[in-house]
Amino acid sequence: MTQTPKLPVKVAILDLYNGIENGAINSFMHILDHYKTKHGLNLSYEVFDVRKKVEVPDTNFDIYISSGGPGDPIESEGSEWEKKYFGLIDKLEDHNLSNTAQKKHGLFVCHSFQLMCRKYQLGDINMRNSASFGVLPVHQTHAAVNEPVFEHMDDPFYALDSRLWQVINPNEKKFTDLGMQLLAIEKERPHVDFPRAMMAIRFSDYFFSTQFHPEANVTNIRTTLLKEEKKQEVVREHGLDKYNEMLECLDDPDKITHTNKTMIPNFLNQAVLSLEEI
């Protein structure tokens, strides 16, 4: 990434937090601002409140980043916002299947990951026995060996996981028929007999998705954890040891910080370079 593309780079951030306070959207914007400055790009972005205000972008953006969000990823089926959301995805897919040289790139995180897995019928979506919360190891599959978004990522790498829902039991026939790749799964839990959730999927050459939060940054997580209400919530649900462990993990540059500085920039490299080649 050294050259500036001939045309402006337009990014749509799809906010699926339904009006709930969160640090994710600001984290996406911070990563984009840093990337723009580092590479001298003519890059702009716009945020769309998909669930609360039913705001969905058109197809005139180059890159689409769809966030996490609260709640059941199944109960929104048939809602107005979801119809418009999947309508956009269908248009982007049709565009990418056409002969046009300029493709549309998409990154789908957490709640968006679950919605897309439901759309493609890639596995079973259900509520976990207990919430997954913390800085946790994510294990790459054999299919990830040449994945550009995982370049310079360890195996396992560490990421923020925060979810009540999961996608399990990969539908291998669907993966094969649709040409999709399961790239990462959650940590092994030998003490319980539960399937390991899917954690990252490449839907196509242009669509990439993670169950975890690659946008998470240390500052936002620490600020959240140090709030007394959040501390009590974490301690109540996961214990004081887990709370202290999370705070300690934030000081490790090879965990959250490395993921934050590496994964989404890798995704942007792939998307922006494709624009330069036109």
C-alpha positions in Angstrom: 0.0 0.0 0.0 2.0 3.0 -1.3 0.0 4.5 -4.1 -3.1 6.7 -4.0 -6.0 5.4 -6.0 -7.2 7.6 -8.9 -10.7 7.8 -7.5 -11.9 8.6 -4.0 -12.5 5.6 -1.7 -16.0 5.7 -0.2 -16.8 3.6 2.9 -20.3 2.9 4.3 -20.4 1.9 8.0 -23.6 0.0 8.8 -24.5 0.5 12.5 -26.5 -2.4 13.8 -26.4 -1.4 17.4 -30.1 -0.3 17.4 -29.3 3.0 19.2 -27.4 1.3 22.1 -24.2 3.0 23.2 -21.1 1.3 22.0 -17.5 1.9 21.2 -17.4 -0.1 17.9 -18.5 2.6 15.5 -15.9 5.0 16.8 -13.3 2.2 16.6 -14.2 1.6 12.9 -13.9 5.4 12.2 -10.6 5.6 14.1 -9.1 2.7 12.0 -10.3 4.3 8.8 -8.9 7.7 9.8 -5.5 6.2 10.6 -5.5 4.2 7.4 -6.4 7.2 5.4 -3.6 9.3 6.9 -1.0 6.5 6.7 -1.5 5.9 3.0 -2.4 9.4 1.9 -5.8 8.3 0.6 -8.8 10.4 -0.5 -11.0 8.3 1.8 -14.4 9.2 3.3 -17.0 7.4 5.3 -20.6 7.7 6.2 -22.5 6.0 9.1 -26.0 4.5 8.6 -28.3 3.6 11.5 -29.7 0.4 10.0 -31.9 -0.9 12.8 -33.2 2.1 14.7 -33.7 4.5 11.8 -33.9 1.9 8.9 -31.0 3.7 7.1 -29.4 1.6 4.4 -26.8 2.9 2.0 -27.1 2.7 -1.8 -24.6 0.8 -4.0 -22.4 3.9 -4.6 -19.8 3.0 -2.0 -16.7 1.0 -2.5 -16.4 -0.6 0.9 -19.1 -1.7 3.4 -18.4 -2.4 7.0 -21.3 -3.9 8.9 -21.1 -3.8 12.7 -22.1 -6.0 15.6 -25.2 -5.3 17.7 -27.4 -6.6 20.5 -30.1 -9.2 20.5 -31.4 -12.3 18.8 -30.1 -12.6 15.2 -33.2 -14.7 14.3 -36.1 -12.6 15.5 -35.4 -9.8 13.1 -36.4 -12.0 10.2 -39.0 -10.3 8.1 -38.5 -6.9 9.7 -38.4 -3.8 7.5 -34.8 -3.0 8.3 -33.6 -6.5 7.6 -35.4 -6.7 4.3 -33.6 -3.5 3.2 -30.4 -4.8 4.6 -30.5 -8.1 2.8 -31.8 -6.2 -0.3 -28.5 -4.2 -0.2 -26.5 -7.4 0.2 -28.2 -8.9 -2.8 -27.5 -5.9 -5.0 -23.8 -5.9 -3.9 -23.6 -9.6 -4.8 -25.2 -9.1 -8.2 -22.8 -6.2 -8.8 -19.8 -8.4 -7.9 -21.0 -11.2 -10.2 -21.3 -8.8 -13.1 -18.5 -8.0 -15.5 -17.7 -4.6 -13.9 -14.1 -4.2 -12.9 -14.8 -2.3 -9.7 -16.1 -4.7 -7.1 -17.8 -3.9 -3.8 -16.0 -5.2 -0.6 -17.8 -6.0 2.6 -16.7 -6.8 6.2 -19.4 -8.2 8.5 -18.8 -8.3 12.3 -20.5 -10.3 15.1 -24.3 -9.7 14.8 -23.8 -9.1 11.0 -21.8 -12.4 10.9 -24.8 -14.2 12.4 -27.2 -12.6 10.0 -25.2 -13.5 7.0 -24.8 -17.1 8.2 -28.6 -17.3 8.5 -29.0 -15.8 5.0 -26.6 -18.4 3.5 -27.8 -21.2 5.8 -24.2 -22.0 6.8 -24.9 -23.5 10.3 -27.1 -23.7 13.3 -27.7 -20.4 15.2 -28.6 -20.6 18.8 -28.0 -19.1 22.2 -25.0 -20.2 24.2 -25.3 -21.8 27.6 -23.4 -18.8 28.9 -22.1 -15.6 27.3 -18.7 -15.6 25.7 -16.9 -12.5 26.9 -13.2 -11.7 27.1 -10.0 -11.5 25.2 -10.0 -15.1 23.8 -7.9 -17.2 21.4 -9.2 -17.7 17.9 -7.9 -20.7 16.0 -7.3 -20.7 12.3 -8.4 -23.6 10.1 -6.4 -25.2 7.3 -8.3 -23.1 4.8 -6.9 -19.9 6.3 -3.3 -20.6 5.2 -3.4 -18.2 2.3 -6.0 -15.8 3.7 -4.8 -12.1 3.1 -6.9 -10.8 6.0 -5.0 -13.1 8.4 -1.5 -12.0 7.1 0.8 -11.4 10.1 -1.7 -13.0 12.5 -0.6 -15.8 14.8 -2.4 -19.1 15.2 -4.1 -18.8 17.5 -4.5 -15.0 17.6 -6.4 -13.1 20.3 -9.6 -11.0 19.8 -12.4 -9.5 21.8 -15.4 -11.9 22.0 -18.7 -10.6 23.4 -21.8 -12.6 22.5 -24.8 -14.6 23.7 -25.4 -16.2 20.4 -23.3 -18.5 18.2 -23.2 -20.2 14.8 -22.2 -23.9 15.1 -22.3 -27.2 13.1 -21.1 -25.9 9.7 -23.2 -27.0 6.8 -20.4 -28.4 4.7 -22.6 -28.9 1.6 -23.6 -25.2 1.7 -20.0 -24.1 2.1 -19.0 -26.2 -0.9 -21.9 -25.3 -3.1 -21.5 -21.6 -2.4 -17.7 -21.6 -2.6 -17.3 -20.3 1.0 -14.5 -21.0 3.4 -14.5 -21.5 7.2 -11.3 -19.8 8.3 -11.4 -19.8 12.1 -13.2 -21.4 15.0 -13.4 -20.7 18.7 -11.0 -22.1 21.4 -11.2 -25.7 22.3 -13.0 -26.4 25.6 -12.1 -30.0 26.6 -14.0 -29.7 29.9 -17.4 -29.4 28.1 -18.9 -31.4 25.2 -20.1 -28.5 23.1 -19.3 -27.8 19.4 -16.8 -25.0 18.7 -18.5 -21.9 17.1 -17.5 -20.6 13.8 -15.4 -17.4 14.1 -14.4 -16.3 10.6 -15.7 -17.0 7.1 -14.8 -15.8 3.7 -18.1 -15.6 1.8 -16.5 -14.6 -1.5 -13.4 -12.9 -2.9 -15.0 -9.6 -1.7 -17.0 -10.5 1.4 -15.2 -11.4 4.7 -16.8 -11.9 8.1 -15.9 -12.4 11.8 -17.8 -13.5 14.8 -15.3 -11.6 17.1 -14.6 -7.9 17.1 -11.4 -7.0 15.1 -12.2 -3.3 15.6 -11.9 -3.5 19.4 -9.1 -1.3 20.8 -7.5 -1.3 24.2 -8.5 2.2 25.2 -12.2 1.7 24.6 -12.3 -1.7 26.3 -10.4 -0.4 29.4 -12.7 2.6 29.7 -15.7 0.3 29.6 -14.3 -2.2 32.0 -13.4 0.4 34.6 -16.9 1.7 34.8 -18.3 0.5 38.1 -21.6 -0.8 36.5 -19.7 -2.8 33.9 -17.2 -4.1 36.4 -20.1 -5.4 38.6 -21.8 -7.0 35.6 -18.6 -8.8 34.5 -17.8 -10.0 38.0 -21.4 -11.1 38.6 -21.5 -13.1 35.3 -17.9 -14.3 35.0 -16.1 -13.8 38.3 -13.4 -11.4 39.7 -10.6 -13.5 38.3 -12.0 -13.2 34.8 -12.3 -9.4 35.2 -8.7 -9.0 36.3 -7.5 -11.4 33.6 -9.2 -9.2 31.0 -7.5 -6.0 32.3 -4.1 -7.8 32.3 -4.7 -9.0 28.7 -5.1 -5.4 27.5 -1.4 -4.7 28.4 -0.2 -7.4 26.0 0.8 -5.9 22.7 0.5 -9.2 20.9 -3.2 -9.6 21.7 -6.0 -7.0 21.2 -3.6 -4.3 20.0 -2.0 -6.5 17.4 -5.4 -7.7 16.1 -6.7 -4.1 16.0 -3.7 -2.8 14.1 -3.6 -5.7 11.6 -6.8 -7.4 10.6 -9.0 -4.6 9.3 -6.0 -2.8 7.7 -5.4 -6.1 5.9 -9.0 -6.1 4.7 -8.7 -2.5 3.6 -5.4 -3.3 1.7 -7.2 -5.9 -0.3 -10.1 -3.6 -1.1 -8.2 -0.5 -1.9 -5.6 -2.2 -4.0 -8.4 -3.6 -6.1 -9.5 -0.1 -6.8 -5.9 0.9 -7.8 -5.8 -1.9 -10.3 -8.8 -0.6 -12.3 
